[in-house]
Amino acid sequence: MTDTISRQEKNKKLIRFVVFNGIIAALYVVLAYIFAPISYGMIQARIAEAMTIFPIFSWGTIPGVTLGCLIANLLNPENLGPVDIIFGTLATLIAGILSCLIGKKNKWLGLLSPILVNGLIVGGYLPFLLMDTVTWQAVAISMLSVAAGEAIVMIVLGIGLVAIIDKTGLKRKLP
Protein backbone atom coordinates (compact mmCIF):
# COMPACT_ATOMS: atom_id res chain seq x y z
CA MET A 1 0.00 0.00 0.00
CA THR A 2 2.77 2.43 0.92
CA ASP A 3 4.56 1.55 -2.33
CA THR A 4 1.47 2.49 -4.35
CA ILE A 5 1.05 5.80 -2.53
CA SER A 6 4.74 6.57 -2.96
CA ARG A 7 4.55 5.81 -6.69
CA GLN A 8 1.41 7.93 -7.04
CA GLU A 9 3.12 10.85 -5.29
CA LYS A 10 6.15 10.52 -7.57
CA ASN A 11 3.86 10.46 -10.62
CA LYS A 12 2.02 13.57 -9.40
CA LYS A 13 5.32 15.38 -8.87
CA LEU A 14 6.56 14.38 -12.32
CA ILE A 15 3.33 15.47 -14.00
CA ARG A 16 3.42 18.78 -12.13
CA PHE A 17 7.07 19.28 -13.11
CA VAL A 18 6.38 18.60 -16.81
CA VAL A 19 3.22 20.73 -16.92
CA PHE A 20 4.82 23.63 -15.08
CA ASN A 21 7.86 23.62 -17.36
CA GLY A 22 5.60 23.35 -20.41
CA ILE A 23 3.76 26.47 -19.27
CA ILE A 24 7.03 28.32 -18.67
CA ALA A 25 8.34 27.31 -22.11
CA ALA A 26 5.09 28.30 -23.83
CA LEU A 27 5.02 31.66 -22.06
CA TYR A 28 8.63 32.32 -23.01
CA VAL A 29 7.91 31.55 -26.68
CA VAL A 30 4.76 33.69 -26.76
CA LEU A 31 6.53 36.67 -25.16
CA ALA A 32 9.53 36.37 -27.48
CA TYR A 33 7.32 36.07 -30.55
CA ILE A 34 4.86 38.84 -29.62
CA PHE A 35 7.78 41.19 -29.00
CA ALA A 36 9.84 39.83 -31.92
CA PRO A 37 11.07 43.27 -33.09
CA ILE A 38 12.96 43.69 -29.81
CA SER A 39 13.55 39.99 -29.06
CA TYR A 40 16.03 39.30 -31.84
CA GLY A 41 19.01 41.05 -33.42
CA MET A 42 22.07 42.99 -32.29
CA ILE A 43 19.99 45.42 -30.27
CA GLN A 44 17.53 43.43 -28.22
CA ALA A 45 15.58 43.49 -25.00
CA ARG A 46 13.87 40.09 -24.99
CA ILE A 47 10.94 40.52 -22.60
CA ALA A 48 10.74 36.73 -22.20
CA GLU A 49 14.14 36.82 -20.51
CA ALA A 50 12.46 38.19 -17.39
CA MET A 51 11.49 34.56 -16.80
CA THR A 52 15.13 33.71 -16.24
CA ILE A 53 14.59 34.80 -12.64
CA PHE A 54 12.61 31.61 -11.95
CA PRO A 55 15.77 29.50 -11.44
CA ILE A 56 16.72 31.83 -8.59
CA PHE A 57 13.86 30.22 -6.67
CA SER A 58 13.87 26.68 -8.08
CA TRP A 59 16.23 24.56 -10.17
CA GLY A 60 13.09 22.82 -11.47
CA THR A 61 12.29 25.80 -13.71
CA ILE A 62 15.53 25.63 -15.70
CA PRO A 63 14.17 23.11 -18.27
CA GLY A 64 11.13 25.29 -19.05
CA VAL A 65 13.13 28.49 -19.54
CA THR A 66 15.73 26.65 -21.63
CA LEU A 67 13.13 24.88 -23.78
CA GLY A 68 11.29 28.17 -24.27
CA CYS A 69 14.50 29.82 -25.47
CA LEU A 70 15.22 26.92 -27.82
CA ILE A 71 11.78 27.14 -29.43
CA ALA A 72 11.93 30.95 -29.59
CA ASN A 73 15.31 30.73 -31.36
CA LEU A 74 13.91 28.14 -33.77
CA LEU A 75 11.10 30.59 -34.59
CA ASN A 76 13.46 33.55 -35.01
CA PRO A 77 12.12 35.57 -37.97
CA GLU A 78 15.70 36.32 -39.03
CA ASN A 79 16.53 32.58 -39.02
CA LEU A 80 20.10 32.85 -37.76
CA GLY A 81 20.64 29.10 -37.98
CA PRO A 82 22.28 26.50 -35.79
CA VAL A 83 24.78 28.82 -34.09
CA ASP A 84 21.99 30.96 -32.63
CA ILE A 85 19.79 27.99 -31.85
CA ILE A 86 22.53 26.06 -30.05
CA PHE A 87 24.54 28.82 -28.38
CA GLY A 88 21.58 31.08 -27.56
CA THR A 89 19.89 28.17 -25.84
CA LEU A 90 23.14 27.15 -24.14
CA ALA A 91 23.52 30.72 -22.83
CA THR A 92 20.06 30.52 -21.24
CA LEU A 93 20.85 27.11 -19.73
CA ILE A 94 24.15 28.37 -18.25
CA ALA A 95 22.48 31.56 -16.97
CA GLY A 96 19.74 29.47 -15.37
CA ILE A 97 22.21 27.18 -13.61
CA LEU A 98 24.28 30.14 -12.38
CA SER A 99 21.16 32.03 -11.27
CA CYS A 100 20.08 28.98 -9.29
CA LEU A 101 23.48 28.56 -7.62
CA ILE A 102 24.04 32.26 -6.94
CA GLY A 103 20.39 32.92 -6.08
CA LYS A 104 20.56 30.46 -3.17
CA LYS A 105 23.02 32.82 -1.50
CA ASN A 106 21.75 36.15 -2.81
CA LYS A 107 18.69 36.36 -5.08
CA TRP A 108 19.55 39.89 -6.20
CA LEU A 109 22.99 38.80 -7.43
CA GLY A 110 21.25 35.93 -9.23
CA LEU A 111 19.78 38.55 -11.57
CA LEU A 112 23.27 39.27 -12.93
CA SER A 113 23.79 35.82 -14.46
CA PRO A 114 21.47 36.28 -17.47
CA ILE A 115 22.91 39.74 -18.10
CA LEU A 116 26.54 38.62 -18.10
CA VAL A 117 26.11 35.24 -19.79
CA ASN A 118 23.88 36.48 -22.61
CA GLY A 119 26.05 39.55 -23.08
CA LEU A 120 29.17 37.42 -23.48
CA ILE A 121 27.80 34.47 -25.44
CA VAL A 122 24.97 35.92 -27.54
CA GLY A 123 26.63 39.29 -27.95
CA GLY A 124 29.85 37.48 -28.89
CA TYR A 125 28.43 35.52 -31.82
CA LEU A 126 25.76 37.88 -33.22
CA PRO A 127 28.19 40.09 -35.20
CA PHE A 128 29.49 37.01 -37.01
CA LEU A 129 25.94 36.10 -38.03
CA LEU A 130 24.64 39.58 -38.86
CA MET A 131 27.59 41.57 -40.24
CA ASP A 132 29.71 41.26 -43.35
CA THR A 133 32.87 42.59 -41.72
CA VAL A 134 33.50 41.86 -38.07
CA THR A 135 35.96 43.79 -35.91
CA TRP A 136 36.74 43.42 -32.24
CA GLN A 137 34.98 46.75 -31.71
CA ALA A 138 31.80 45.37 -33.31
CA VAL A 139 31.96 42.33 -31.04
CA ALA A 140 32.51 44.50 -27.95
CA ILE A 141 29.61 46.79 -28.89
CA SER A 142 27.39 43.78 -29.54
CA MET A 143 28.27 42.25 -26.17
CA LEU A 144 27.54 45.52 -24.39
CA SER A 145 24.32 46.00 -26.35
CA VAL A 146 22.96 42.53 -25.55
CA ALA A 147 24.00 42.88 -21.89
CA ALA A 148 22.34 46.32 -21.72
CA GLY A 149 19.10 45.00 -23.21
CA GLU A 150 19.15 42.10 -20.76
CA ALA A 151 19.87 44.49 -17.88
CA ILE A 152 16.91 46.67 -18.85
CA VAL A 153 14.61 43.64 -18.83
CA MET A 154 16.01 42.44 -15.50
CA ILE A 155 15.71 45.88 -13.90
CA VAL A 156 12.26 46.74 -15.26
CA LEU A 157 10.63 43.30 -15.05
CA GLY A 158 12.99 40.91 -13.23
CA ILE A 159 13.25 42.87 -9.99
CA GLY A 160 9.46 43.25 -9.90
CA LEU A 161 8.95 39.53 -10.49
CA VAL A 162 11.40 38.65 -7.72
CA ALA A 163 9.52 40.93 -5.34
CA ILE A 164 6.13 39.49 -6.35
CA ILE A 165 7.33 35.90 -6.01
CA ASP A 166 8.83 36.68 -2.59
CA LYS A 167 5.84 38.62 -1.29
CA THR A 168 3.13 36.24 -2.50
CA GLY A 169 4.88 33.03 -1.56
CA LEU A 170 4.76 31.79 -5.16
CA LYS A 171 8.22 30.27 -4.72
CA ARG A 172 6.58 27.43 -2.80
CA LYS A 173 4.52 26.65 -5.92
CA LEU A 174 7.51 26.34 -8.26
CA PRO A 175 8.65 22.80 -9.10
N, C-alpha and C positions, 0 to 999 in steps of 0.2 A: 504494500500500500504506500509506504513512504517513498519507494522507488518511483512509483507512478506519479505521485505528487511532485517529486523532485524533477522528473522529466517534463511534466507539464509546466512547471515554473521556468525551466530552462527554455522550453519552446516559446513561452510567452515573452521572455526576455529577448530571445532571438528575433521574434516577430516584431516586437517593439523597436528593437535596434534597426532592423531593415526598413521598417516603415518610416521611422524618424529620419534616417539618413536619406531615404528616397524623397521625403518632403524637403529636406535641406537642399539636396541636389536640384530638385525641380525649381525651388525658389531661386536658387543661384542662377540657373539657366534663364528663367523668366526675367529676372532683374538685369542680367547681362544683355539679353536680347532686346528688351524694351528700351534700355538705355544704350543701345549699340553704338550710336555716334560718339559716346564718350567712354565706351567699354573697351574699344580696340584702337590700336595705332600707337604712334610714338608719344602723343599727348593723350593720356587717358586718366580717368577717374572712375574705375569700375565700381559702381554702387554695390554690386553683388559681393565685393570684397569685404564689406562690413560684416558679412557672416563669418569671416575668418576669426572673429572674436570667440565663436563658440568653443573651439578647442581650449581656450583659457579655462573654461569651466568643466570640460569633459573630453577625454581622449576619444570617446565614442562618437564624436561628431566629425572627426577628421575624414572618415570615408565619404560622408555626404558632401562636405565642402570640396574635397578633391574630385569626386565624381562630377559634381556640378561644374567645376572649372574645366574638366576634360570635355564634357558635352558642350559647354559654352565655346571652348576653343575649336571644337569640331564644327560648330555652327558659325564661326567667324565669317562675316560677310566679305572680308578681304582675303579669306582662304590662304593663310600664311604657311600652310603645310605642316609636315611632321615635326619640324623644329619647334614651332609654336605649340603644337598639340602636346608634344612630349615634355619640353622644358618648361612651358607655362604651367602645365599640370604638376610637374615635379616641384616647381617653385612653391605652389600652393601647398603641396604635401609637406615639404620641408618647413614652410612657415607655420603650418598647423602643428607639426611635431614640436617645433621650438616654442610656439605660443603655449602649448600644453605644459611643457617642461618649465618654462620661465614663469608662466601664469600661476603655477602652484606656489611659487615664492612671492611673486608680485604681479597681480593681474594687470596693473597699468603698464609695467614693462613688457608684458606679453603682447601689448598692442604694437610694439616696435618690430616684432618679427616679420609680419607681412610687408611692412614698409621697406625694411632693409633687404629681405630676401627677394622680393619682386623687383625692387630697384636694381639690385645687382644682376640677377639672372635674366629677367624679362627685358629690363633696360639694356642689358649687355648684348642680347642677340637681336633685338628689333632693328637696329640700324643695318645689320647685314641682310635682313629680309626686306627692308623697305627703301633702302637707298642704293643708288648706283655706285657712288664712291663713298667709302667709309674711312673716316679718320678717327684718331683717338679722341679728338674733341667731340665728334658726333656721338661716339659711344658714351663719353662722360656726360654730355648733355642729355642723352636718352636715359641714362641711369638716374640722373637727378630728376628728370621729368616724370618718369614712372614712379619714383619714390615720392615725389611731391604730390602726385595724383593720389597715390595710396595713402599718404599722410592726411590729405584733405578728407578722404573718405573715413579714415580712422578717427580723425578729430571731430568731424561733423556728425557721423553716424555711429562709429564704433564706441566712442566714450559714452554716448547716450544709451546704446544697447547694453553695455557693461553695467551701467547704473540701473537700468530697468531690470535686467536679469538678477542683479544683487538685491534690489529693493523688493521685487515681487516673489523672490524665492524660486524663480523658474529654473535655476541651476539644479534643483532637485529633480526636475522633470526630464533633464537631458539624459541621453543614454550613457 
